[in-house]
Amino acid sequence: MSKLRVAFAGTPEFASEALRAILAAGFDVPLVLTQPDRPAGRGMKLQASPVKQLAQQHGITVAQPHSLKLDGKYPDEAKAAQAALQAAAPDVLVVAAYGLILPQWTLDLPRLGCLNIHGSLLPRWRGAAPIHRAIEAGDAETGITIMQMDAGLDTGDMLLVEKEAIRPDDTTASLHDRLAALGGRLIVEALECAACSGLKATPQPAEGVNYAHKIEKAEAAIDWAQPASQIARRVRAFDPFPGTTFQWPGEEDGGADTTRDTIKDIIKLWAADLVPDASGTPGQILQAQGDTLVVACGEQALALRTLQKPGGKRISARDFLQNARTIPSTLA
């Protein structure tokens, strides 16, 4: 059986795991598409995506258009990418968390079309943030779907599906790593099957469709009026980005200058446990002693375990309380 020529489109670490698996399986990868370098880190220097870094390590040609739309804002970049893809003459284009919309010409160019590695059990979570939203919703399981791409948003036929349990302590970071490895294994299986015409396409069910909206920083603020279980899920879902936040009296509060009374630090909460037998007014601090910081929620309460002050590192509740100038009675 001859190996397929596989072009690849992806950007973050999730995608680089898939590219690594494809290369390890011996497929010829003549071209990689990835997003343009972005400023990152404290110095905000331009940084190549994980996919670009891996491609360069293997001497693979890389194209980084801002858009693939030939009639869009960057037509010259799109035309150059089109020419590069045509020259690469791939049998198939594998797409994983690329971040750009693929126009119809892209879908039509490879003889076997485009295969997408999607981080959910379609159609449960279509869209940009399926891993985050599955944890936030309290799903018991998720998985990887290898999908034949069409013009819709994650609406194509399913080719391979494998489930993955969501553990009670899973964060987006931990679940991401397992799904990335699973996606790499499944896409290699799909490509090997495609090479011998062994893939069976199954249309997605019409029922059970949800849209996994992109995670926005504005979602980070904790609403203590929500049930503790819901807040705890969001804490796990928003780790490592953007984190969940609440306000705490800042280090400069108090003193003769009363205008400083309203200064608050934005604290990030990275881990919390349910306290099911506790209750109080939402936001009320029920206990703040030793290594225990318990806050009442709309239903039950949360023991805050891992926190982060502005500009600081993640620390335990004990370290946080030891360094707090004041302990408020209620959090806003």
C-alpha positions in Angstrom: 0.0 0.0 0.0 1.5 3.4 -1.0 1.5 6.2 1.5 -0.7 9.2 0.8 0.7 12.7 0.3 -0.7 14.6 3.2 -0.9 18.4 3.4 -1.5 19.7 6.9 -3.3 22.7 8.4 -3.1 23.5 12.1 -1.7 25.9 14.6 -1.6 25.0 18.4 -0.1 22.1 20.4 -3.2 20.0 19.8 -2.5 20.1 16.1 1.2 19.6 16.4 0.6 16.2 18.2 -1.4 15.1 15.1 1.3 16.3 12.7 3.9 14.5 14.8 1.9 11.2 14.6 1.4 11.6 10.8 5.2 12.1 10.3 6.0 9.2 12.6 3.7 6.9 10.5 5.8 7.7 7.4 3.4 9.8 5.4 4.8 12.3 3.0 3.9 15.8 4.2 4.9 18.3 1.4 3.2 21.4 2.9 2.0 22.8 6.2 -0.4 25.7 6.6 -0.4 27.5 9.9 -1.4 30.9 11.2 1.1 33.8 11.1 3.6 34.3 13.9 2.0 36.1 16.9 3.4 38.3 19.7 3.8 36.2 22.9 5.4 36.3 26.3 6.4 39.3 28.4 8.5 40.7 25.6 5.7 40.3 23.1 8.2 38.9 20.5 6.8 37.2 17.4 6.6 33.5 18.1 6.0 30.7 15.6 3.1 28.3 16.3 3.9 24.8 17.6 2.9 23.4 14.2 5.4 25.7 12.4 8.2 24.8 14.8 7.6 21.1 14.2 7.4 21.5 10.4 10.6 23.5 10.3 12.4 20.7 12.4 11.4 18.3 9.6 12.3 20.6 6.7 8.7 21.0 5.5 7.5 24.0 3.5 5.3 26.3 5.6 2.7 28.8 4.4 1.2 31.3 6.8 -1.6 33.3 5.1 -3.8 35.6 7.2 -6.7 34.3 5.1 -7.4 31.7 2.4 -10.2 33.7 0.8 -9.2 34.7 -2.7 -11.6 37.7 -2.6 -10.9 38.6 1.0 -8.7 41.1 2.7 -5.5 39.3 1.9 -5.9 38.1 -1.7 -2.2 38.0 -2.5 -1.5 35.7 0.5 -4.5 33.5 -0.4 -3.3 33.2 -4.0 0.2 32.3 -2.8 -1.2 29.6 -0.5 -3.4 28.3 -3.3 -0.3 28.0 -5.6 1.7 26.3 -2.8 -1.1 23.8 -2.2 -1.5 23.1 -5.9 2.2 22.5 -6.2 2.2 20.2 -3.2 -0.4 18.1 -5.0 -1.7 16.4 -1.8 -4.0 13.4 -1.8 -5.6 14.8 1.3 -5.5 17.9 3.6 -5.7 17.1 7.3 -7.0 20.0 9.4 -6.7 20.3 13.2 -7.4 23.6 15.1 -6.2 25.6 12.2 -8.2 28.8 13.1 -9.0 29.9 9.6 -12.1 29.2 7.5 -11.4 26.9 4.5 -13.1 28.2 1.4 -14.6 25.8 -1.2 -11.5 25.8 -3.4 -9.5 24.4 -0.5 -12.1 21.6 0.2 -12.1 20.7 -3.5 -8.4 20.7 -4.2 -7.2 17.3 -2.7 -8.6 14.3 -4.4 -9.7 12.8 -1.0 -10.9 16.2 0.3 -10.1 17.5 3.8 -10.2 15.5 7.0 -10.7 17.4 10.3 -9.6 16.2 13.8 -12.4 17.5 16.1 -12.1 17.4 19.9 -15.7 16.2 20.7 -18.3 13.6 19.9 -20.1 15.3 17.1 -22.6 16.9 17.0 -22.4 17.5 20.8 -20.0 20.4 20.5 -19.4 22.1 17.2 -17.2 25.2 17.1 -14.1 26.6 18.6 -14.0 25.4 22.2 -15.3 21.9 22.4 -13.0 20.7 25.2 -13.7 23.7 27.5 -17.5 23.5 26.9 -17.7 19.8 27.6 -16.1 20.2 31.0 -18.1 23.4 31.8 -21.4 21.6 30.9 -20.5 18.6 33.2 -20.4 16.0 30.4 -19.3 12.6 31.5 -17.5 11.8 28.3 -16.1 13.4 25.1 -13.8 12.2 22.4 -12.4 12.7 19.0 -14.3 12.7 15.7 -12.4 12.4 12.4 -14.7 14.2 10.0 -14.9 14.7 6.3 -15.1 18.5 6.0 -17.8 20.3 4.1 -18.8 24.0 3.7 -20.6 24.0 7.1 -19.2 24.5 10.6 -18.2 21.1 11.8 -21.2 19.6 9.9 -19.4 17.0 7.7 -19.8 13.2 7.8 -18.1 11.3 10.6 -15.4 8.8 9.6 -14.0 7.6 12.9 -15.1 8.3 16.4 -13.6 7.3 19.8 -14.8 8.2 23.2 -12.8 9.5 26.2 -14.1 9.7 29.7 -14.0 13.1 31.5 -12.5 12.6 34.9 -13.8 14.5 38.0 -10.5 16.4 38.3 -9.9 17.1 34.6 -9.0 20.6 33.5 -9.0 21.7 29.9 -5.2 21.3 30.0 -5.3 17.6 31.2 -8.2 16.6 28.9 -6.6 18.5 26.0 -3.4 16.4 26.3 -5.3 13.1 26.2 -7.5 14.1 23.3 -4.4 15.4 21.3 -2.8 12.0 21.6 -6.0 10.3 20.7 -6.5 12.6 17.7 -3.0 11.7 16.5 -3.7 8.0 16.7 -7.1 8.3 15.0 -5.9 10.4 12.1 -3.2 8.0 11.3 -5.8 5.2 11.3 -8.1 7.3 9.1 -5.3 8.0 6.6 -4.3 4.3 6.4 -7.9 3.4 5.8 -8.3 6.2 3.2 -5.3 4.9 1.3 -7.2 1.6 0.6 -10.7 3.1 0.3 -11.7 1.6 3.7 -13.3 4.7 5.3 -17.1 4.6 5.8 -18.8 8.0 6.1 -21.7 8.4 8.6 -23.9 11.6 8.5 -24.1 13.4 11.9 -27.4 13.1 13.8 -29.7 16.0 13.4 -30.4 16.0 17.2 -28.1 17.0 20.0 -26.3 19.9 18.2 -24.6 22.5 20.5 -22.2 25.3 19.6 -19.0 25.6 21.6 -18.5 29.3 21.5 -14.9 30.6 21.8 -13.8 31.3 25.3 -13.9 35.0 26.1 -12.0 36.8 28.9 -15.3 38.4 29.9 -16.5 35.0 31.1 -13.8 34.7 33.7 -15.6 36.6 36.5 -17.1 34.3 39.1 -20.8 34.8 39.9 -21.1 33.5 43.5 -24.9 33.3 43.1 -24.4 30.3 40.8 -24.4 26.8 42.3 -21.0 25.7 43.6 -20.9 22.7 41.3 -21.3 25.0 38.2 -18.6 27.3 39.4 -16.2 24.4 40.1 -16.8 23.1 36.6 -16.0 26.5 35.1 -12.8 26.7 37.2 -11.6 23.4 35.6 -12.8 24.4 32.1 -11.0 27.7 32.2 -7.6 26.3 33.1 -5.2 27.2 31.6 -7.1 30.0 29.9 -8.5 32.5 30.8 -8.9 31.4 34.4 -11.7 32.3 36.7 -11.5 35.5 38.8 -13.0 37.3 41.8 -12.2 40.6 43.6 -10.3 40.8 46.9 -9.3 43.8 49.0 -6.0 45.0 47.6 -2.7 45.6 49.4 -3.2 49.4 49.2 -6.7 49.4 50.8 -7.4 51.5 54.0 -5.3 54.3 55.4 -6.1 58.0 55.7 -6.8 58.3 52.0 -10.4 57.0 51.8 -10.4 57.1 48.0 -8.3 53.9 48.3 -11.0 51.9 50.0 -12.4 50.7 46.7 -9.2 49.3 45.3 -9.5 45.6 44.6 -7.1 42.9 43.4 -8.3 40.6 40.7 -7.5 37.1 42.0 -7.5 34.0 39.8 -9.0 30.8 41.1 -7.4 27.7 39.7 -8.7 24.9 41.9 -11.7 24.5 44.2 -13.6 21.7 46.0 -17.3 21.4 46.7 -18.4 21.7 50.3 -21.9 20.2 49.9 -23.0 20.6 53.6 -22.2 24.3 53.8 -24.4 27.3 52.9 -24.8 31.0 53.3 -25.3 34.3 51.4 -23.7 34.0 48.0 -20.1 35.3 48.2 -20.1 35.1 52.0 -16.7 33.9 53.4 -17.7 31.0 55.7 -14.2 30.1 56.8 -10.8 31.7 56.4 -8.3 30.0 58.6 -5.2 27.8 58.1 -5.4 26.2 54.7 -9.2 26.6 54.5 -11.0 29.4 52.6 -14.6 28.5 52.1 -17.0 30.8 50.1 -20.8 30.3 50.0 -22.5 30.0 46.6 -26.0 30.1 45.3 -26.2 26.4 46.3 -23.6 24.8 48.7 -20.1 26.3 49.0 -16.6 26.1 47.5 -13.3 25.5 49.3 -10.8 27.6 47.3 -7.6 25.6 46.9 -5.3 27.2 44.4 -5.2 31.0 43.8 -3.0 33.6 42.0 -2.5 37.2 42.8 -1.8 39.8 40.1 1.7 39.2 38.7 2.3 36.3 41.0 2.4 32.5 40.8 -0.2 29.9 41.7 -0.3 29.4 45.5 -2.2 27.4 48.0 -5.1 28.9 50.1 -2.8 28.7 53.2 -0.1 30.9 51.5 -2.8 33.2 50.2 -4.4 33.8 53.6 -1.1 34.2 55.3 -0.2 37.1 53.0 -3.7 38.8 53.0 -3.8 42.1 54.8 -7.6 41.8 55.4 -10.2 39.1 55.2 -13.5 40.5 53.9 -16.8 39.1 55.1 -18.2 38.8 51.6 -16.9 38.7 48.1 -18.6 40.7 45.4 
